[in-house]
Amino acid sequence: MIPPVETTLPIAASAAGTHQDQIYATLRQWITVGRFQPGERLKIRTVAADMGVGQMPVRAALQRLSAEGALFNVPNAGVTVPRMSLPEFDDLLQMRMLLEGEAAERGSLRLESAQISQLQSWCAQMDEALLAGEFKRYLDINEEFHVTLYKAAGSPLLFHLIDTLWLRAGPISNRLFDTPSASAVLNVAHEDLIQALAQRDSEAVRRAVERDIFVAGQFLRSTFISRRVKTSGLGARSADSKT
């Protein structure tokens, strides 16, 4: 007969592991959708309070994310959201176009009719969200749209690589709508993609995704450069005031 203690300990450990995994997944999602800004310091106590959980599992999740490169561990100062240089941003953009284009082309060949209908519906909803200025809603639907298409490719490894790049891009993604003109063109590539799916043109689907990433990337890049110029200008004026 097996003693009860041997059956309860694994269950308790599993429950604790699941709770910790949920906290990790939530924090990872927050980073991916740009809830935290580049350079922002994440305080364990504050994050735990925001999540309504204890500090220990939050500390473990932050350490895990630091090990993945999503956060930067500063000795004696906790963790911060990494800043990205312009060359790093350009490299990230190129890798996203390469991997997401591949996933889109593969996925387009494996999508079922119901999934294509869902993508069409999401495309229309993204148009409505942009017209209404509901940018968070647009980004949420946009994520569902791309996840569905990429997962249809049937390659967990490819999707994992894409998800890792999204994690790196997340902290700057919420600057996308700093340029007012962005909302007028962001859904064009999605509409082209839907048309390509209707024609069963997988190469055109790839091109549409690559164009989608490129266009959004140029808006982010211009914001990136603008913020650097402003920062440099402030530094120059500060130096002039001291002379």
C-alpha positions as CSV (number, residue, x, y, z in Angstrom):
1,M,0.0,0.0,0.0
2,I,1.4,3.4,-1.0
3,P,1.5,5.9,1.9
4,P,-0.7,9.0,1.4
5,V,2.2,11.4,1.7
6,E,3.7,10.1,-1.5
7,T,0.5,11.0,-3.5
8,T,0.0,14.4,-1.9
9,L,3.5,15.9,-2.3
10,P,3.6,15.6,-6.1
11,I,0.1,17.1,-6.4
12,A,1.1,20.1,-4.2
13,A,4.3,20.6,-6.1
14,S,2.4,20.5,-9.4
15,A,-0.1,23.1,-8.1
16,A,2.7,25.4,-7.0
17,G,4.5,24.9,-10.4
18,T,1.3,25.7,-12.3
19,H,0.7,28.9,-10.2
20,Q,4.3,30.0,-10.9
21,D,4.0,29.1,-14.6
22,Q,0.8,31.2,-14.8
23,I,2.6,34.2,-13.2
24,Y,5.5,33.7,-15.6
25,A,3.2,33.5,-18.6
26,T,1.3,36.7,-17.6
27,L,4.5,38.7,-17.1
28,R,5.8,37.4,-20.5
29,Q,2.6,38.5,-22.1
30,W,2.8,41.9,-20.5
31,I,6.3,42.4,-21.9
32,T,5.2,41.1,-25.4
33,V,2.3,43.6,-25.6
34,G,4.5,46.5,-24.5
35,R,3.1,47.1,-21.0
36,F,6.7,48.0,-19.8
37,Q,8.8,50.7,-21.3
38,P,12.5,50.2,-22.5
39,G,14.8,51.1,-19.6
40,E,12.0,50.7,-17.0
41,R,13.0,49.1,-13.7
42,L,10.6,46.4,-12.5
43,K,10.2,46.3,-8.7
44,I,9.1,43.0,-7.4
45,R,6.8,44.5,-4.8
46,T,5.1,46.7,-7.3
47,V,4.7,43.9,-9.9
48,A,3.4,41.5,-7.3
49,A,0.8,44.1,-6.1
50,D,-0.3,44.7,-9.7
51,M,-0.8,40.9,-10.2
52,G,-2.3,40.3,-6.7
53,V,0.2,37.6,-5.9
54,G,3.1,37.0,-3.6
55,Q,6.6,38.3,-4.2
56,M,8.4,35.0,-4.3
57,P,6.8,33.6,-7.5
58,V,7.2,37.0,-9.1
59,R,10.9,37.0,-8.3
60,A,11.2,33.6,-9.8
61,A,9.4,34.6,-13.0
62,L,11.5,37.7,-13.4
63,Q,14.7,35.7,-13.0
64,R,13.4,33.2,-15.6
65,L,12.7,36.1,-18.0
66,S,16.1,37.6,-17.4
67,A,17.7,34.2,-18.3
68,E,15.7,34.3,-21.5
69,G,17.0,37.8,-22.4
70,A,13.6,39.4,-22.1
71,L,14.8,41.4,-19.1
72,F,18.2,42.7,-17.9
73,N,19.4,41.7,-14.4
74,V,21.2,44.6,-12.8
75,P,23.3,43.5,-9.7
76,N,21.8,45.0,-6.5
77,A,19.2,46.9,-8.4
78,G,16.7,44.3,-9.6
79,V,15.7,43.9,-13.3
80,T,15.1,46.4,-16.1
81,V,13.5,46.2,-19.5
82,P,16.4,46.2,-22.0
83,R,16.9,49.2,-24.3
84,M,17.4,48.5,-28.0
85,S,19.9,50.2,-30.3
86,L,18.9,51.1,-33.9
87,P,21.1,48.4,-35.5
88,E,19.5,45.9,-33.1
89,F,16.0,47.1,-34.1
90,D,16.9,46.7,-37.8
91,D,18.2,43.2,-37.2
92,L,15.1,42.2,-35.3
93,L,12.9,43.6,-38.1
94,Q,14.8,41.6,-40.7
95,M,14.6,38.4,-38.7
96,R,10.8,38.9,-38.1
97,M,10.2,39.3,-41.8
98,L,12.2,36.2,-42.5
99,L,10.6,33.9,-39.9
100,E,7.1,35.2,-40.0
101,G,7.0,35.2,-43.8
102,E,8.0,31.6,-43.7
103,A,5.3,30.7,-41.1
104,A,2.7,32.6,-43.1
105,E,3.5,30.9,-46.3
106,R,3.4,27.4,-44.7
107,G,0.3,28.3,-42.7
108,S,-1.7,29.5,-45.7
109,L,-1.4,26.0,-47.2
110,R,-2.8,24.3,-44.1
111,L,-5.6,26.7,-43.0
112,E,-9.1,25.2,-42.9
113,S,-12.1,27.1,-44.4
114,A,-13.3,28.0,-40.9
115,Q,-10.0,29.5,-40.0
116,I,-9.9,31.6,-43.2
117,S,-13.4,32.9,-42.4
118,Q,-12.1,33.8,-38.9
119,L,-9.2,35.7,-40.4
120,Q,-11.5,37.6,-42.7
121,S,-13.7,38.6,-39.7
122,W,-10.7,39.7,-37.7
123,C,-9.4,41.8,-40.6
124,A,-12.8,43.6,-40.7
125,Q,-12.7,44.1,-37.0
126,M,-9.2,45.6,-37.2
127,D,-10.4,48.1,-39.7
128,E,-13.2,49.1,-37.4
129,A,-10.9,49.4,-34.4
130,L,-8.5,51.7,-36.3
131,L,-11.3,53.9,-37.5
132,A,-12.6,54.2,-34.0
133,G,-9.1,54.9,-32.6
134,E,-9.3,51.8,-30.5
135,F,-5.6,50.9,-30.8
136,K,-5.4,48.4,-28.0
137,R,-8.3,46.5,-29.5
138,Y,-6.5,46.6,-32.9
139,L,-3.3,45.2,-31.4
140,D,-5.2,42.4,-29.5
141,I,-7.0,41.3,-32.7
142,N,-3.8,41.6,-34.7
143,E,-2.1,39.2,-32.3
144,E,-4.9,36.6,-32.7
145,F,-4.7,37.0,-36.5
146,H,-1.0,36.3,-36.7
147,V,-0.9,33.6,-34.1
148,T,-3.7,31.7,-35.9
149,L,-1.9,32.0,-39.2
150,Y,1.5,31.0,-37.9
151,K,0.4,28.1,-35.8
152,A,-1.3,26.7,-38.8
153,A,2.2,26.1,-40.2
154,G,2.4,23.1,-37.9
155,S,5.9,23.9,-36.7
156,P,6.2,24.5,-32.9
157,L,9.9,25.3,-33.3
158,L,9.2,28.0,-35.9
159,F,6.5,29.5,-33.7
160,H,8.7,29.5,-30.7
161,L,11.4,31.4,-32.5
162,I,8.8,34.0,-33.7
163,D,7.4,34.3,-30.1
164,T,10.9,35.0,-28.8
165,L,11.3,37.8,-31.3
166,W,7.9,39.2,-30.3
167,L,9.2,39.2,-26.7
168,R,12.1,41.4,-27.8
169,A,9.9,43.7,-29.8
170,G,7.2,44.1,-27.2
171,P,8.6,47.1,-25.2
172,I,8.8,49.3,-28.2
173,S,5.6,48.1,-29.9
174,N,3.3,50.4,-28.0
175,R,5.0,53.4,-29.7
176,L,3.4,52.3,-33.0
177,F,0.6,54.9,-32.9
178,D,2.9,57.8,-31.9
179,T,2.7,58.6,-35.6
180,P,-1.0,59.6,-36.4
181,S,-0.8,58.5,-40.0
182,A,0.0,54.9,-39.1
183,S,-3.6,54.0,-38.5
184,A,-4.5,54.8,-42.1
185,V,-2.3,52.1,-43.6
186,L,-1.7,49.4,-41.0
187,N,-4.5,47.1,-42.1
188,V,-3.7,47.3,-45.8
189,A,-1.3,44.4,-45.7
190,H,-3.9,42.3,-43.9
191,E,-6.5,43.0,-46.6
192,D,-3.9,41.9,-49.2
193,L,-3.3,38.8,-47.2
194,I,-7.0,37.9,-47.1
195,Q,-7.2,38.3,-50.9
196,A,-4.1,36.1,-51.4
197,L,-5.7,33.4,-49.2
198,A,-8.8,33.5,-51.3
199,Q,-6.7,33.0,-54.4
200,R,-4.6,30.2,-52.6
201,D,-1.5,32.2,-53.4
202,S,0.9,31.2,-50.6
203,E,3.8,33.4,-51.9
204,A,1.5,36.4,-51.9
205,V,0.6,35.6,-48.3
206,R,4.3,35.7,-47.4
207,R,4.8,39.0,-49.2
208,A,1.8,40.5,-47.4
209,V,3.2,39.5,-44.0
210,E,6.6,40.8,-44.9
211,R,5.1,44.1,-46.0
212,D,2.9,44.3,-42.8
213,I,6.0,43.9,-40.6
214,F,8.1,46.3,-42.8
215,V,5.5,49.1,-42.8
216,A,4.9,48.9,-39.0
217,G,8.7,48.8,-38.6
218,Q,9.2,52.0,-40.5
219,F,6.7,53.9,-38.2
220,L,8.5,52.5,-35.2
221,R,11.9,53.3,-36.7
222,S,10.9,56.9,-37.3
223,T,9.7,57.2,-33.7
224,F,12.9,55.6,-32.6
225,I,15.0,58.1,-34.4
226,S,12.8,61.0,-33.4
227,R,13.1,60.2,-29.7
228,R,16.9,59.8,-30.0
229,V,17.1,63.3,-31.7
230,K,15.0,64.9,-29.0
231,T,17.2,63.3,-26.3
232,S,20.3,64.5,-28.0
233,G,18.9,67.9,-28.4
234,L,18.1,68.1,-24.7
235,G,21.6,67.0,-23.9
236,A,23.0,69.7,-26.2
237,R,20.9,72.4,-24.7
238,S,21.8,71.3,-21.2
239,A,25.5,71.5,-22.1
240,D,25.0,75.0,-23.7
241,S,23.4,76.2,-20.5
242,K,26.4,75.3,-18.5
243,T,28.8,77.4,-20.7
